Amino acid sequence: MIPHFLPMARAVGIFLYDGFQLLDAAGPISAFEIAGRMAPDAYSLTIVSIMGGKVRSSSGVTLDSIAAENVSALDTMVVVGGEGSRTAMQCSDSLDYLRREAEQVRRMCSVCSGAFVLAAAGMLDGRRATTHWRRAEQLRRHFPAVLVEPDHIHVRDGAIWTSAGITAGIDLALALIADDLGEAVARAVAQEMVVYYRRPGGQSQFSALAELGGDATTFSSLLDWMRAHLAERLTVQVLADHMAMSPRNFARAFMREVGVSPAKAVERLRLEAARERVEHSREPIERIAAATGFHDPERMRRAFVRHFGQPPQAMRRLRA
C-alpha cells in the first residue's frame, strides 16, 4: 500500500503591535480565511505579538494574540502597518524577533507602514519595496538603501513582499494566494470579497489627486472629472464651464486652492495616467498618447523627459 499524506496547511503569522491599523490585519486575514474554505486546509492563521494577549489597534478595537516566543514554525509572516509602526520600528525585541523569523519563514511581508519595521530590521536594504504613497518619500529619506517604488500596489523582491496602504493588504494577500494555490483560486477569493483581483492603476491615481489639492472642497470633484476625461480638450474655458465660472475667476481660484495652474494640473494627471499604462501594459506608445490626451507621442516623450528624466520607452524597458 502506498501511504497518502494530506498537504499541511501553510502557517501564516500576522504580526501586531500597539496602534496597528485594523484593516491592515483584517484584510489579509479575511482573504486567507476565504481561500482556506475554497482550498480546505490551505492556511492556518496565527495572530502574533511580542508579549501576547490583547493588542489594541489605532481604532481602539483589540485582537487576541499569541506571544512570539510561543509561536511554532511559520511559512509566511505579515507585518501590518499603522500609527504604532513609529514605535515598533524602535522596539529591539520586535526587530530581533523579525530578523530571526526572516531566516526561518519562506516569505516575509509587510502591509502599508509595516515596511518601516522591516526596513528598521535591515531586511529591505538593497531591495525594491513599497509603502503607503503618503509615506514613500519618508521611507526613502530614512532608509536610503531601500529601493522605494511608490507607485506600486505591491512589490516582490525575492522572499520579501511589501504592499501599499491599508486596503492594499488585500491585494498582497491575493498575490500570495495566487503564488500558492494558483490564479483561479485567488480570482475566486477576490470575487467572494467583491474586490479587484488586480486593481487597475498604481498608487499615483491617489497621490496625484491628493498632491494637487484633492482634498480641497471646491475643486475635488473637478479633479476627479479631469482624470476621467484626459483624452478630451481640457482648456481653461472647458474647465471653467464645468464649474460654471468665468475663465478668469476660475483660473485664479484654482491656482489659489490647488497650488498649480489648470494647465499644469492637467499635464500632471496625464503624466501619471500615461506612466501607469507605459509601465504596466503593452499598449503602443501612440495609443497611450492618444488615450491620455497628449495625442502626439513626441509631445508625451518631451513631457516624460522633463518630469521623469527619461522617455516612455526607457521606463517600459526598466519594467520588462
C-alpha positions in Angstrom: 0.0 0.0 0.0 1.2 3.5 -0.8 0.6 5.9 2.1 -1.2 9.1 1.2 -0.3 12.3 3.1 -2.6 15.3 3.2 -0.7 18.6 2.5 0.0 20.6 5.6 -1.6 24.0 5.9 0.6 26.9 5.3 1.0 28.7 8.6 0.6 32.5 8.2 1.6 34.8 11.1 0.1 38.3 11.3 2.4 40.4 13.4 0.8 43.1 15.5 1.9 45.9 17.9 0.0 48.6 19.8 -1.5 51.2 17.5 -1.7 48.9 14.4 -4.2 49.6 11.6 -7.1 47.2 12.0 -7.8 46.8 8.3 -4.1 46.1 7.6 -4.7 42.9 9.6 -8.3 42.2 8.9 -8.0 42.4 5.1 -5.3 39.7 4.7 -6.9 37.6 7.4 -10.2 37.5 5.5 -8.5 36.7 2.2 -6.6 33.8 3.7 -9.7 32.6 5.6 -11.8 32.5 2.4 -9.0 30.8 0.4 -8.9 28.2 3.2 -12.6 27.5 2.6 -12.1 27.2 -1.2 -9.0 25.0 -0.8 -9.5 23.2 2.5 -6.6 23.3 5.0 -4.6 25.6 2.7 -3.8 28.0 5.5 -3.7 28.3 9.3 -3.6 31.8 10.8 -1.9 33.0 13.9 -2.0 36.5 15.4 1.4 37.2 16.8 2.8 40.0 19.1 5.9 40.2 21.3 4.1 39.9 24.6 0.9 38.1 23.5 -2.6 38.9 24.8 -4.8 41.6 23.6 -3.3 44.2 21.2 -5.0 47.5 20.8 -5.4 48.9 17.3 -5.4 52.6 16.5 -9.2 52.5 16.4 -9.4 51.0 19.9 -10.5 47.6 18.8 -8.3 44.8 20.2 -7.3 41.5 18.8 -6.0 38.5 20.8 -2.5 37.3 20.0 0.0 34.7 20.9 3.3 35.7 22.4 6.1 35.5 19.8 8.1 33.0 21.9 5.2 30.6 21.8 4.6 30.6 18.1 5.6 27.5 16.2 7.2 27.4 12.7 5.6 29.7 10.2 5.5 29.7 6.4 4.7 33.3 5.9 4.9 36.4 8.2 2.9 39.5 7.5 3.9 42.7 9.4 1.0 45.1 9.5 1.2 48.9 9.4 -0.4 51.7 11.4 0.5 54.7 13.6 2.2 52.4 16.0 4.8 51.5 13.4 6.8 54.5 14.6 7.2 52.9 18.0 7.5 49.3 16.7 10.5 50.2 14.4 12.3 51.3 17.6 11.5 48.2 19.6 14.6 46.0 19.7 12.5 42.9 20.8 10.3 43.2 17.7 13.2 43.8 15.4 15.2 40.9 16.8 12.2 38.6 16.6 11.5 39.5 13.0 15.2 39.1 12.0 15.1 35.6 13.4 11.9 34.8 11.7 13.2 36.1 8.4 15.8 33.3 8.5 13.1 30.7 9.0 10.0 31.7 7.0 9.5 31.2 3.3 8.2 34.8 2.9 8.4 37.9 4.9 5.7 40.5 4.1 4.5 44.0 5.1 1.4 46.0 4.7 1.5 49.8 4.4 3.9 51.3 7.0 4.9 47.8 8.2 7.6 48.4 5.6 9.3 50.8 8.0 9.5 48.0 10.6 11.1 45.7 8.0 13.5 48.5 6.9 14.5 49.2 10.5 15.3 45.5 10.8 17.6 45.8 7.8 15.5 43.5 5.6 14.9 45.9 2.8 18.5 47.1 2.2 19.2 46.9 -1.5 15.7 45.6 -2.2 12.7 47.0 -4.1 9.9 47.9 -1.8 6.7 50.0 -1.4 4.6 51.5 1.3 1.7 54.0 1.5 2.2 56.7 -1.1 2.0 59.4 1.6 5.0 57.9 3.4 7.0 56.7 0.5 9.3 59.7 0.5 9.8 59.4 4.2 10.8 55.7 3.7 13.3 56.7 1.0 14.8 59.5 3.2 15.1 57.5 6.4 16.3 54.3 4.7 18.3 55.4 1.6 19.5 51.8 1.0 15.9 50.8 0.2 14.8 51.0 -3.5 11.4 52.6 -2.9 8.8 52.2 -5.7 6.0 54.5 -4.6 3.5 53.8 -7.4 3.2 50.0 -6.9 0.3 48.4 -5.1 2.6 45.6 -4.0 6.2 44.6 -4.7 8.0 41.3 -4.6 11.8 41.1 -4.3 12.9 37.6 -3.6 11.4 36.4 -0.4 10.3 39.9 0.7 6.9 41.2 -0.3 5.7 44.7 0.6 2.4 46.4 -0.2 1.0 49.9 -0.3 -1.5 51.5 2.1 -4.3 49.8 4.1 -6.6 48.0 1.6 -3.5 47.0 -0.4 -3.0 44.3 2.2 -5.9 42.5 0.4 -4.0 42.9 -2.9 -0.9 41.5 -1.2 -2.8 38.5 0.2 -4.4 37.7 -3.2 -0.9 37.8 -4.8 0.4 35.4 -2.1 -2.7 33.1 -2.6 -2.1 33.1 -6.3 1.6 32.2 -5.7 0.5 29.3 -3.5 -2.8 28.0 -5.0 -2.9 29.4 -8.5 -4.7 32.4 -10.1 -8.1 30.6 -10.3 -8.3 30.3 -6.5 -7.1 33.9 -6.0 -9.5 35.2 -8.5 -12.4 33.3 -6.8 -11.4 34.8 -3.5 -11.4 38.3 -5.0 -14.9 37.7 -6.4 -16.1 36.5 -3.0 -14.6 39.6 -1.3 -16.1 41.8 -4.1 -12.7 43.4 -4.8 -10.5 43.7 -7.9 -8.3 40.6 -8.4 -5.7 43.0 -9.9 -6.9 46.6 -9.3 -6.4 49.0 -12.2 -3.6 51.6 -11.8 -1.0 52.1 -9.2 -0.9 54.5 -6.2 -0.3 57.5 -8.4 -4.0 57.6 -9.1 -4.5 58.6 -5.4 -1.3 60.6 -4.8 -1.6 62.8 -7.9 -5.0 64.0 -6.9 -4.0 64.5 -3.3 -0.9 66.4 -4.1 -2.9 68.6 -6.4 -5.2 69.6 -3.6 -7.6 66.6 -4.0 -9.0 67.3 -0.5 -10.0 70.8 -1.4 -13.7 71.2 -1.2 -14.2 73.5 -4.2 -12.2 71.6 -6.9 -12.0 67.9 -5.6 -14.9 66.8 -7.9 -13.4 68.7 -10.8 -10.0 66.9 -10.4 -11.9 63.6 -10.4 -13.7 64.6 -13.6 -10.5 65.7 -15.2 -8.9 62.4 -14.6 -11.8 60.6 -16.2 -11.7 62.8 -19.3 -8.0 63.1 -20.1 -8.4 62.3 -23.7 -10.6 65.4 -24.2 -9.6 69.1 -24.7 -9.2 70.4 -21.2 -8.7 74.1 -21.7 -9.3 76.7 -19.1 -12.6 77.6 -20.9 -13.8 74.0 -20.7 -12.9 73.6 -17.1 -14.4 76.9 -16.1 -17.6 76.0 -17.9 -17.7 72.7 -16.0 -17.5 74.7 -12.7 -20.0 77.4 -14.0 -17.3 80.1 -13.5 -15.8 82.7 -15.7 -12.3 81.6 -17.1 -10.5 84.5 -15.2 -12.1 83.8 -11.9 -11.7 80.0 -12.3 -8.0 80.3 -13.1 -7.4 82.5 -10.1 -9.4 80.4 -7.7 -7.9 77.1 -9.0 -4.3 78.4 -8.6 -5.1 79.7 -5.1 -6.7 76.5 -3.8 -4.9 73.7 -5.8 -1.5 75.4 -5.9 -0.7 75.0 -9.6 -2.3 76.4 -12.8 -5.1 74.4 -14.5 -2.7 73.6 -17.4 -0.1 72.2 -15.0 -2.7 70.1 -13.2 -3.9 68.7 -16.5 -0.4 67.8 -17.5 0.3 66.2 -14.2 -2.8 64.0 -14.3 -2.0 63.0 -17.9 1.6 62.1 -17.0 0.6 59.9 -14.1 -2.0 58.1 -16.2 0.4 57.7 -19.1 3.2 56.4 -16.9 0.9 53.8 -15.4 0.0 52.4 -18.8 3.5 52.6 -20.1 4.9 50.6 -17.2 2.1 48.1 -16.8 0.8 47.4 -20.3 2.0 46.5 -23.7 -0.1 49.2 -25.4 1.6 51.0 -28.2 3.0 54.4 -27.1 1.0 56.1 -29.8 -2.3 54.7 -28.4 -1.3 55.7 -24.8 -0.5 59.2 -26.0 -4.0 59.4 -27.6 -5.9 57.9 -24.7 -4.3 60.2 -22.1 -4.7 63.5 -24.1 -1.1 64.0 -25.3 -2.2 62.9 -28.8 1.3 63.4 -30.2 3.8 60.7 -29.0 6.6 63.2 -29.3 4.8 65.7 -27.1 4.3 62.9 -24.5 8.0 62.0 -24.8 9.1 65.5 -24.1 6.8 65.7 -21.0 8.2 62.4 -19.7 11.8 63.6 -20.1 11.0 66.8 -18.4 9.2 65.3 -15.4 10.7 61.8 -15.0 14.1 62.3 -16.6 13.6 59.6 -19.3 11.4 58.8 -22.2 8.4 56.4 -22.1 10.3 53.6 -23.9 13.1 53.7 -21.4 10.7 53.4 -18.5 9.0 50.4 -20.2 12.3 48.7 -20.6 13.1 49.1 -16.9 9.9 47.3 -16.1 10.4 44.5 -18.6 
